[in-house]
Amino acid sequence: MAGLEPVSSAVNIAATIATTINGINDVNTRRKFEQNLSALSLDQQKALSQAMINANSESQRLAILGNVLGGNTQARINAMATIQAGLLTEKEKTKKIVTVSIILGVVVIGAILLTLRNK
């Protein structure tokens, strides 16, 4: 069943983005966003989906979509780079937290073993 996880993740990502795109009334804009969305890689779609989940309002979600999927190619690239940079910092924070937790765990276990050994 481990092979189904990426598929369900991709479906959830697509659903999150598609819901917002379907809320756009302008048919030409909606079509343009759908075409540009299909050009994004899965990692880029994940980053876009995460940014949209973190948005506080529908207008912020539409602004994110407009920045990433609308406009000229360079503006889209810059917007996607900004979103992915934010995602990388979250990954780095998580990695640091895990590393510090492991180190603290080893220190605590070492202190317990030293205490038990001295008794």
C-alpha positions, 0 to 999 in steps of 0.5 A: 500500500506504500505505493498508493501514498504518492498517488493520494497525495497528488490527488489531494494536491490537485483537488486543493488547487482545482477547487480554487481554480474552479472558483474563477469566473473568467473562462479565459483566466481559468483555462490559462491557470489550468494550462500553466498548472499542468506545466508544473512538476509534482514538487512545484504543485506540492509547494503551491498547494501548501502555500494555498493551504497556509493562505488565510482567505480566498482572496489570498489563494487567488492572489497566489494562483495569479502570481504562480499561474498567471502573468508572464513566464518570468513572473511565474518562475519568480513566484514559484521560486519564492514559494519553494524557498519558503518550503525549503526553510520549513524543511530545514527547520524540521531537520534541525529540530530532529537533529537536536532532538536526537542529540538531546536523546543521546545525552539523556540516555548517556546521563541515565546510564552513567547514573545507573553505572555509578550506583 
